[in-house]
Amino acid sequence: MKALLTLALAMLTLAPALAGGPTQPLTVTPQADEKVTWYTLEQAQELAKKKPKKIFIDVYTDWCGWCKVMDKKTFSQPGIAKYLNEHYYPVKLNAEQTANIIFRGQVYGFNQARGTHDVVFALISGQFGYPTTVYLDEKLNVLQHISSYLDPKQFEPIIRFYGENAYKKTPWEQYQKTFKSGLE
């Protein structure tokens, strides 16, 4: 069955050329296969000690539907993946994991009463919602956390605002008005 499907797709693709008709040129984006390189929070901290970069944290849960949509639509977008890899150490953090996490030299554990990890509580100031994106500076200070699904067009200006240090000199509202997308 798989061989038949492959053969059928090949025939459909080649049919115009075989019939002498016009063919469309194959357009390949140079970074079409670009994927986010995800780290643990501990790995990102170690990497940042050697080569300082901001840390981006995607806080998710296994049951969160919008987290899965963000993985599929936002983080899989090649331009987003490339930018995150170049300007941040991207971290995937399951808010309900039970393993201890060391952050800024302190050990955090799972909080049974809250049903969430204490490091998440510390990062997002107790304002739970999933997905949540957290932006840390090179010294591991929280710059911002946003509890919401963000599509690529909403997400790109935010990662660039912090990634390019625009937040240090330009108010967000002004930055948003002049932002030019790099996405295709």
Backbone as a ProteinNet text record, in pm:
[ID]
protein_1_A
[PRIMARY]
MKALLTLALAMLTLAPALAGGPTQPLTVTPQADEKVTWYTLEQAQELAKKKPKKIFIDVYTDWCGWCKVMDKKTFSQPGIAKYLNEHYYPVKLNAEQTANIIFRGQVYGFNQARGTHDVVFALISGQFGYPTTVYLDEKLNVLQHISSYLDPKQFEPIIRFYGENAYKKTPWEQYQKTFKSGLE
[TERTIARY]
82.2	0	87.1	193.7	282.2	351.2	392.1	457.4	361.5	234.9	135.7	111.9	105.2	86.4	204.2	325.5	445.5	444.8	409	403.9	298.1	181.5	74.2	116.6	181.7	229.4	335.2	423.9	527.9	464.5	365.2	299.2	226	158.9	88.7	186.7	300.5	401.8	463.1	489.4	555.9	460.3	331.5	234	244.7	252.4	261.6	386.7	500.2	624.4	617.8	562.6	552.7	456.1	355.5	257.8	303.9	419.4	472.2	415.3	338.4	277.1	371.9	328.8	414	433.9	548.8	578	611.5	581.6	613.9	753.1	837.6	968.6	953.4	1039.2	1038	1103	1029.5	1081.8	1112.3	1236.6	1276.5	1331.2	1273.5	1323.3	1454	1559	1688.4	1682.2	1594.1	1585.8	1458.4	1404.4	1276.5	1275.5	1390.3	1395.3	1442.6	1453.6	1498.9	1400.6	1454.5	1374.1	1434.1	1349.9	1398.1	1480	1597	1680.1	1642.4	1569.1	1519.5	1620.2	1630.8	1718.3	1636	1695.4	1635.9	1678.6	1614.2	1650.6	1793.8	1833.6	1970.5	2072.7	2044.8	2135.8	2148.8	2037.4	2039.3	2121.6	2109.9	2188.7	2338	2375.7	2517.1	2569.3	2490.5	2530.5	2544.6	2453.7	2456.6	2578.1	2631	2754	2872	2875.7	2986.7	2971	2851	2821.9	2690.2	2695.7	2573.1	2473.9	2351.9	2237.2	2115.5	2009.9	1884.7	1830.8	1739.4	1675.5	1526.5	1473.7	1330.9	1275.3	1165.3	1106.3	962.4	933.2	797	744.3	654	594.4	465	457.4	345.2	302	191.5	149.7	112.5	112.3	78.5	-67.1	-156	-298.7	-341.7	-252.5	-285.7	-297.4	-417.7	-441.8	-375	-381.6	-320.7	-167.8	-111.7	33.6	72.5	-7	18.9	2.7	-96.7	-116.3	3.4	52.6	168.6	291.8	309.8	419.8	407.6	287.6	264.2	268.4	211.4	198.6	303.5	347.9	440.4	584.8	616.1	754.7	805.3	716	759.2	782.2	746.3	767.4	918.7	978	1124	1187.9	1126	1182.7	1183.6	1079.8	1071.6	1178.9	1188.1	1287.2	1428.1	1457.4	1592.1	1622.7	1526.7	1548.9	1569	1484.5	1499.4	1636	1678.6	1807.8	1924.9	1914.8	2025.8	2033.3	1919.4	1918.6	1887	1845.5	1807.2	1859.1	1854.9	1862.3	1717.5	1651.5	1510.6	1495.1	1401.3	1376.6	1231.3	1210.4	1076.4	1064.5	961.6	945.1	803.1	791.3	662.3	627.4	521.2	482.4	445.5	418.2	376.2	481.7	603.1	707	741.4	783.9	808.1	956.1	1044.9	1188.7	1231.3	1327.2	1380.5	1452.3	1447.9	1515.5	1597.3	1720.9	1805.3	1801.2	1756.6	1749.2	1810.3	1910.9	1982.7	2037.4	2083.1	2144.6	2048.1	1919.7	1820.1	1750.2	1722.7	1653.7	1503.4	1431.9	1285.9	1228.7	1115.8	1050.5	905.1	842.4	701.1	618.1	519.9	432.2	301.6	284.3	168.1	37.9	37	-84.9	-133.1	-38.6	-73.6	-85.1	-17.7	-16.4	74.2	171	263.3	402.1	499.7	637.5	662.2	736.1	764.4	847.2	932.3	1011.1	918.2	810.5	713.2	646	607.6	545.9	637.9	767.2	864.1	878.6	880.4	901.1	781.5	661.8	543.3	464.6	528.6	470.4	333.2	314.5	190.4	71.7	93.2	-16.4	-20.9	-91.2	-91.3	-182.8	-138	-211.5	-118	-171.6	-85.9	-141.6	-52.5	92.2	132.3	249.8	310.6	450.8	486.6	623	692.3	815.9	893.5	1023.8	1060.1	1180.6	1274.5	1395.2	1496.4	1611.5	1670.2	1790.1	1912	2027.3	2150.6	2189.1	2133.3	2161.3	2049	1960.4	1850.4	1739	1729.5	1619.7	1500.4	1381.4	1260.9	1234	1229.3	1195.1	1043.5	981.4	838.1	788.7	663.9	598.3	461	421.6	294.5	218.1	102.7	20	-86.9	-53.3	-147.7	-88.2	-175.3	-132.4	-92.5	19.2	65.2	93	28.4	58.8	189.2	247.8	377.8	379.7	273	270.8	261.1	201.6	196.8	327.9	387	505.4	633.1	646.1	770.5	810.1	719.7	764.1	809.9	751	788.1	929.7	959.5	1094.3	1200.6	1164.7	1261	1276.2	1168	1171.5	1273.5	1270.7	1366.5	1499.7	1495.7	1617.6	1711.4	1655.2	1735.5	1757.4	1717	1730.8	1653.8	1554.3	1473.2	1401.4	1371.8	1301.4	1378.4	1508.7	1591.3	1573.9	1529.1	1521.3	1389.5	1305	1181.3	1061.2	959.6	838.1	772.2	710.3	648.9	550.9	465.7	364.7	429.9	537.2	609.6	677.6	738.5	805.1	705.9	589.1	486	445.1	432.7	389.2	489.7	618.2	721.7	779.3	729.7	784.2	758.1	862.7	852.5	885.9	792.6	808.4	916.5	988.1	1086.6	1035	910.1	851.3	800.4	801.5	751	603.2
-119.2	0	126.3	124.3	238.9	263.3	153.5	165	222.6	181.9	234.1	383	424.1	564.8	647.4	598.9	668.3	679.3	571.5	570.7	669.1	671.2	762	907.6	940.3	1077	1115.9	1024.2	1051.9	1077.3	999.8	1016.7	1149.9	1187.4	1315.7	1432	1419.5	1523.8	1535.9	1423.5	1423	1436.1	1420	1417.9	1538.5	1662.4	1775	1769.5	1729.8	1724.1	1613.8	1499	1386.9	1417.5	1497.6	1533.2	1650.6	1705.3	1817.6	1951.1	1951.8	2074.1	2152.5	2269.8	2352.8	2289.5	2309.3	2262.1	2381.9	2369.5	2474.8	2449.3	2552.1	2529.9	2493.7	2406.9	2367.9	2478.8	2534.1	2640.7	2582.9	2593.8	2543.4	2659.3	2680.7	2782.7	2731.4	2812.6	2764.2	2699.8	2748.6	2692	2611.2	2554.6	2484.5	2371.3	2312.1	2202.2	2247.4	2377	2432.5	2394.4	2342.7	2305.2	2369.7	2393.6	2448.9	2341.7	2380.2	2292	2319	2226.1	2243.8	2192.7	2263.6	2226.5	2214	2153.4	2159.3	2293	2332.1	2457.8	2452	2336.4	2321.8	2332.4	2268.5	2276.4	2420.3	2490.2	2629.1	2718.1	2696.3	2776.3	2752.2	2626.7	2592.5	2655	2645.5	2704.3	2855.8	2918.2	3063.6	3110	3023.2	3058	3067.3	2975.3	2970.5	3074.3	3087.8	3184	3251.9	3370.4	3436.9	3464.6	3420.6	3447.1	3447.7	3507.7	3502	3359.3	3330.9	3199.4	3219.7	3141	3139.8	3009.6	3017.4	2897.1	2882	2765.5	2728	2640.9	2695.6	2621.4	2558.6	2426	2352.3	2241.8	2176.6	2054	1953	1826.3	1721.5	1729.4	1779.1	1783.8	1911.5	2007	2139.1	2135.5	2151.8	2151.5	2267.4	2386.8	2503.9	2494.3	2422.3	2399.4	2318.2	2218.2	2133.4	2212.2	2300.7	2385.3	2478.7	2533.8	2623.7	2548.6	2423.5	2340.8	2323	2291.1	2257.8	2379.9	2492	2607.8	2716.1	2733.8	2844.3	2796.6	2700.6	2656.9	2580.6	2527.4	2454.7	2548.2	2674.8	2770.7	2794.8	2770.1	2777	2908.9	3022	3151.3	3169.3	3121.7	3127.3	3037.5	2914.3	2818.3	2874.4	2928.6	2984.1	3099	3189.3	3302.6	3257.1	3166.6	3115.8	3050.8	2968	2899.7	2997.5	3105	3200.3	3298.2	3337.4	3445.2	3401.5	3278.3	3227.3	3084.8	3040.4	2897.7	2857.9	2792.9	2755.6	2636.9	2650.1	2547.6	2503	2372.1	2313.9	2275.3	2324.2	2297.5	2248.8	2121.2	2064.2	2109.2	2185.6	2242.7	2137	2014.8	1909.4	1800.4	1826.5	1725.3	1717.2	1599.6	1578.8	1581.1	1577.8	1578.5	1715.8	1716.7	1842.2	1917.9	2051.4	2139.1	2239.2	2257.7	2358.9	2483.1	2593.5	2720.3	2828.7	2897	3002.5	2952.5	2827.2	2769.2	2715.2	2725.9	2677.1	2554.5	2457.2	2335.7	2355.7	2329.7	2338.7	2199.7	2172.1	2041.8	2056.3	1943.9	1940.2	1970.1	2056	2092.2	2014.4	1912.8	1824.7	1901.6	1995.1	2069.6	2153.2	2214.5	2296.1	2212.9	2097.5	2013.4	2066.8	2146	2204.6	2217.2	2239.1	2249.3	2387.7	2391.7	2518.8	2614.8	2562.7	2652.7	2730.3	2665.6	2734.1	2845.3	2814.1	2913.3	3034.6	3009.5	3119	3199.9	3133.7	3202	3287.1	3239.6	3310.3	3378.4	3396.7	3469.1	3416.2	3284.9	3223.3	3247.7	3307.6	3333.9	3221.2	3113.4	2994.2	3006.7	2953.1	2945.1	2880.4	2798.2	2726.2	2739.9	2758.8	2769.9	2905.8	2908.1	3031.7	3038.7	3155.6	3176.1	3270.9	3236.2	3314.8	3357.2	3481.8	3538.8	3579.8	3521	3552.7	3626.7	3722.1	3787	3698.2	3747	3669.3	3638.8	3712.4	3689.3	3611.5	3551.4	3466.3	3542.2	3672.5	3751.5	3742.4	3730.2	3724.4	3862.5	3868	3992.8	4004.3	3891.2	3890.2	3746.2	3726.9	3598.2	3628.2	3546.7	3567.1	3435.2	3435.2	3314.6	3320.4	3265.2	3264.1	3189	3134	3080.7	3198.6	3185.4	3288.9	3225.2	3276.1	3225	3290	3246.2	3300.6	3452.3	3510.2	3656.1	3732.8	3673.6	3736.4	3714.4	3598.4	3555.7	3624	3640.1	3694.4	3830.8	3929.7	4058.3	4050	3958.9	3946.2	3890	3781.7	3723.5	3818.2	3897.9	3995.3	4115.9	4157.4	4269.1	4242.2	4120.3	4084.2	4038.7	3963.1	3910.4	4018	4129	4240	4350.7	4325.9	4422.9	4552.5	4549.8	4669.4	4713.1	4617.5	4648.2	4745.9	4756	4845.2	4992.1	5020	5159.4	5200.1	5101.6	5131.7	5072	5152.1	5096.3	4996.2	4892.6	4786.7	4841.7	4936	4990.5	5054.4	5127.2	5191.9	5086	4988.1	4881.2	4807.8	4777	4706.7	4783.3	4915.3	4998	4998.4	4986.5	4995.4	4859.2	4752	4618.3	4572.7	4516.2	4457.6	4308.7	4224.9	4080.3	4027.7	3929.2	3859.6	3725	3693.8	3565.5	3572.7	3456.3	3449.6	3422.5
0	0	0	82.5	91	-43.3	-110.3	-240.2	-343.5	-339.5	-433.7	-412.3	-285.1	-253.4	-303.2	-283.1	-329.3	-480.3	-550.3	-695.5	-745.5	-680.9	-721.7	-704.9	-593.5	-571.2	-673.6	-706.2	-806.3	-942.1	-978.4	-1108	-1114.6	-1006.6	-1004.2	-1015.8	-952.8	-956.1	-1094.8	-1159.2	-1289.7	-1406.9	-1387.4	-1496.5	-1590.1	-1540.2	-1634.1	-1720.9	-1661.8	-1738.3	-1843	-1805.1	-1898.4	-2011.8	-1985.2	-2087.1	-2171.4	-2142.4	-2218.7	-2173.9	-2068.3	-2019.3	-1930.5	-1886.2	-1801.3	-1664.7	-1608.9	-1473.7	-1387.2	-1261.6	-1166.3	-1110.2	-1101	-1040.8	-893.4	-845.6	-706	-625.5	-533.5	-449.5	-312.6	-271.1	-140.8	-59.3	56.6	147.2	206.4	207.8	258.3	395.5	483.6	618.1	636.4	529.3	536.3	638.8	664.2	760.7	898.4	918.1	1046.5	1156.8	1265.1	1381.5	1505.4	1602.8	1728.9	1799.5	1847.7	1929.2	2074.7	2132.5	2269.5	2371.9	2483.4	2594	2721.5	2822.5	2955.5	3016.6	3122.6	3187.9	3240.3	3293.6	3343.9	3230.1	3115.7	3001	2952.2	2942.8	2894.9	2987.4	3118.2	3213.5	3194.6	3174.2	3153	3023.4	2917.6	2789.4	2801.2	2875	2891.6	2971.3	3056.2	3129.9	3033.6	2936.5	2840.4	2729.6	2679.5	2572.5	2608.4	2669.5	2715	2601.2	2623.6	2536.3	2626	2577.8	2651.2	2647.5	2738.9	2743.3	2719	2629.2	2600.9	2657.9	2733.3	2793.6	2746.5	2691.3	2655.7	2768.9	2849.2	2961.1	2908.6	2920.9	2865.3	2960.9	2927.7	2995.9	2887.5	2923.5	2826.6	2781.4	2865.4	2833.6	2763	2747.5	2692.8	2539.7	2490.4	2346.3	2273.9	2331.8	2267.9	2267.4	2363.8	2363.2	2240	2209.1	2091.8	1962.3	1959.4	1841.3	1823.8	1933.5	1925.6	1876.3	1922.3	1871.6	1721.1	1677.7	1537.1	1445.3	1489.8	1400.6	1421.8	1543.2	1570.9	1573.8	1660.1	1673.8	1552.6	1471.3	1351.8	1233.4	1247.7	1139.4	1126.4	1007.9	992.8	1037.1	1005.9	1046.2	1197	1262.7	1409.5	1469.8	1418.3	1470	1456.7	1341.9	1318.2	1414.7	1431.4	1520.5	1664.7	1711.2	1848.2	1867.4	1772.7	1783.9	1784.5	1707.8	1697.6	1814.4	1869.2	1968.9	2112.1	2128.6	2260.2	2277.8	2403.4	2432.7	2460.2	2364.8	2383.9	2478.9	2570.7	2672.7	2664.8	2670.5	2685.3	2831.6	2899.1	3041.1	3068.9	3104.3	3139	3280.5	3293.7	3422.6	3525.5	3479.7	3571.6	3589.8	3545	3566.1	3713.8	3756.8	3899.5	3937.2	3839.5	3869.3	3921	4012.4	4063.8	3952.4	3962.5	3866.9	3946.8	3904.7	3967.3	3878.7	3938.5	3866.3	3952.5	3898.1	3969.1	4102.4	4103.2	4220.9	4325.1	4302.9	4398	4339.6	4426.6	4383.8	4398.4	4289.5	4287.7	4263	4324.2	4308.2	4268.7	4251.2	4216.1	4339.8	4325.8	4435.9	4421.3	4501.9	4494.3	4515.8	4609.2	4640.7	4522.1	4449.9	4332.8	4206.2	4206.3	4086.7	3978	4017.5	3920.8	3983.5	3900.5	3946.9	4007.1	4117.2	4184.6	4098.9	4009.4	3924.4	3830.1	3787	3701.8	3781.6	3905.1	3993.2	4008	4026.1	4042.3	3913	3799.6	3670.9	3629.2	3658.9	3610.2	3722.5	3835.5	3949.1	3989.6	3976.9	4019.4	3928.3	3812.1	3717.7	3614.9	3649.9	3566.2	3446	3336.6	3211.7	3111.1	3026.9	2932.8	2792.4	2696	2709.4	2767.1	2826.2	2873.9	2816.2	2765.5	2717.9	2815.3	2849.3	2945.5	2878.4	2897.9	2838.4	2950.6	2950.4	3051.4	2985.9	3057.3	3004.4	3028.5	2991	3001.4	3145.9	3241.4	3383.5	3451.5	3371.3	3417.4	3489.2	3464.6	3519	3424.5	3479.8	3397.2	3339.9	3206	3138	3122.7	3088.2	3061.1	3058.4	3091.8	3068.6	3012.3	2915.8	2847.1	2848.5	2911.1	2919.8	2811.7	2695.4	2585.1	2467.9	2384.9	2256	2168.9	2098.4	2006.6	1871.2	1766.8	1633.7	1586.8	1475.7	1433.1	1418.1	1365.4	1344.9	1476.5	1578.6	1710.8	1786	1765.6	1839.7	1790.9	1660	1603.6	1660.5	1666.1	1720.4	1866.1	1942.8	2084.3	2097.2	2023.5	2036.4	1982.8	1884	1830.3	1924.1	1987.6	2082.4	2192.9	2245.9	2350.7	2291.8	2184.3	2123.1	2072	2025.6	1972.5	2075.4	2198.5	2308.8	2286.4	2199.9	2175.4	2302.4	2390.1	2515.1	2603.3	2582.1	2664.7	2629.2	2505.2	2463.4	2397.4	2363.8	2292	2363.9	2391.5	2451.2	2353.5	2410.1	2329.8	2226.7	2265.7	2175	2053	2074.3	1964.4	1876.4	1939.1	1864.6	1774.6	1827.9	1751.8	1626.6	1638.2	1525	1411.3	1443.6	1340.3	1301.4	1362.3	1338.1	1194.6	1132.9	1000	1013.1	972.3	983.7	889.3	936.9	854.9	807.4	842.7	804	661	597.4	460.5	460.1
[MASK]
++++++++++++++++++++++++++++++++++++++++++++++++++++++++++++++++++++++++++++++++++++++++++++++++++++++++++++++++++++++++++++++++++++++++++++++++++++++++++++++++++++++++++++++++++++++++

